[in-house]
């Protein structure tokens, strides 16, 4: 009994010693970035503007989802197996972009420090974000030339400021809400983050990619140490 008590104290001491390390070494699934200031179990989304470009040649949202997932998979910052990314866009056959998520988790850039909005729902309804989506899937900031005609800064969206479809992406020039072109936007200004310009579907433009809801966890090394401490306690008690 005395030895078991000593073992218990030792293991508790180990866990308490590792607790600050666990708090300082939080991450997301697969080691993906966790926003600063978050605690164990907190949830969030990450968002980027793709460095790669595509035509708006399909009316299937799966086409655009595949593009942002391919971009994410090719990056050391976002290429985490099992994490799904979605295009922030509306097509001729999809639901409105605003209906993609209903959770209240905040949205961050890939630096884990820059909050885009307090929740996905708050991205819609007015023309401004807390911060523009200016970082690509590699963690690089896209340079703002200030030129409204610079299509390097345009992003396919098919979506109005309120998150509903407007000039939806469908690749044939016929949109559910009317008009002859799918919608693109200029990401250099908050007021144009999702709805700024229309463009021919044949243009090569970027897409916004947003992660599924992610949960903050301890980094694997810290989690393994805590697990070993608990295993040691169980083995000692069995003896």
PyMOL commands that set and color helices and strands:
alter all, ss='L'
color gray80, all
select helices_A, chain A and resi 2-24+29-31+61-73+97-99+121-123+151-153+190-192+220-238
alter helices_A, ss='H'
color red, helices_A
select strands_A, chain A and resi 26-27+43-49+85-87+106-108+115-117+154-156+183-186+197-198+206-211+214-215+217-218
alter strands_A, ss='S'
color yellow, strands_A
deselect
rebuild
show_as cartoon
